[in-house]
Amino acid sequence: MTKTYSFVADKSGVRLDKFVGERCLELSRTHAQKLIADGCITVNGHEVRASLRLSPGDKVDILIPSPPPSPLSPEKMPLNILYEDDDLLVVDKPAGLTVHPAPGHPEHTLVNAILSHYPRLADISDSLRPGIVHRLDKDTSGVMLVAKNKVAQMNLVNQFRTRSVAKAYLVLVKGRLTPESGMIEAAIGRDPRHRQRMAVVSRGREARTAYRVIRYLDDYTLLEVRPETGRTHQIRVHLAAIGYPVVGDVLYGRRHAPFGLQRQFLHAWQLTFALPGSGERRTFIAPLPDDLQQVLDRARA
């Protein structure tokens, strides 16, 4: 369904795309820029640039066209829902499940599973990632958030952007890591020698990872890890960089995993954030899955 909105600027100097993103909550600034470029947003009846600085009294008209039919299809899959309200779902994502479809791979993802539970998720956007506000690697299990409407999605994205979301992971590494708590601070960027990998590089983006030892298991260490930034593969890259690779991580660690492990021992254990509807700050926990618990039991033995 096509939607229309009209707003009047009440102060001067604000960029048009920023004004639209602040006034029309269902539009991100990036989406606003696309609509401006397509001529769907006008100022005083004229097509303009996204960088236009508004003056008091300028009339901004917005036309949001109906989204094209979604290429996404719902799929019945087991879905472990930890919490649900009108704004979001908190799910315990299993290992081996990709978060969202990609061109040429539209099926068998978490988004497809959620569409079966909540078909209106496809209405949030025309992308292949409706409702997704953060990601976990395919072989990482644990707590994930999925927004059920555009306003909640923007709220949650902003919480991640401002680093007000607290994330805690359970991680098993090779070696006895000392000291028993610390902070790894090292910039991360694309590995110049292996483009499919990330690496600690001098010109990378700031990255900070806090850790504490939960227990030592022979020549392994079980950690609680709290990334303070959200770089790609951050935990795996940082721990490998200091000489304690994640057990089962074939990209940054060793080719063969012990104890029959079939993936990296990395589990998103806790997530703390403010519910978009009430502002109440809540913590959600995903128990350690059976395959990782069995690894700990074997490591103890």
Sequence and secondary structure as in RCSB ss.txt:
>XXXX:A:sequence
MTKTYSFVADKSGVRLDKFVGERCLELSRTHAQKLIADGCITVNGHEVRASLRLSPGDKVDILIPSPPPSPLSPE
KMPLNILYEDDDLLVVDKPAGLTVHPAPGHPEHTLVNAILSHYPRLADISDSLRPGIVHRLDKDTSGVMLVAKNK
VAQMNLVNQFRTRSVAKAYLVLVKGRLTPESGMIEAAIGRDPRHRQRMAVVSRGREARTAYRVIRYLDDYTLLEV
RPETGRTHQIRVHLAAIGYPVVGDVLYGRRHAPFGLQRQFLHAWQLTFALPGSGERRTFIAPLPDDLQQVLDRAR
A
>XXXX:A:secstr
  EEEEEE  SSS BHHHHHHHH TTS HHHHHHHHHTT EEETTEE  TT B  TT EEEEEE           
     EEEE SSEEEEEE TT BSS BTTB SSBHHHHHHHH GGGGGS SSS TTB S   TT EEEEEEESSH
HHHHHHHHHHHTT SEEEEEEEEES  SSSEEEEE  EEE SS TTSEEE TTSB  EEEEEEEEEETTEEEEEE
EESS  TTHHHHHHHHTT  BTT TTTS SS STT  S  EEEEEEEEE TTT  EEEEE    HHHHHHHHHHH
 
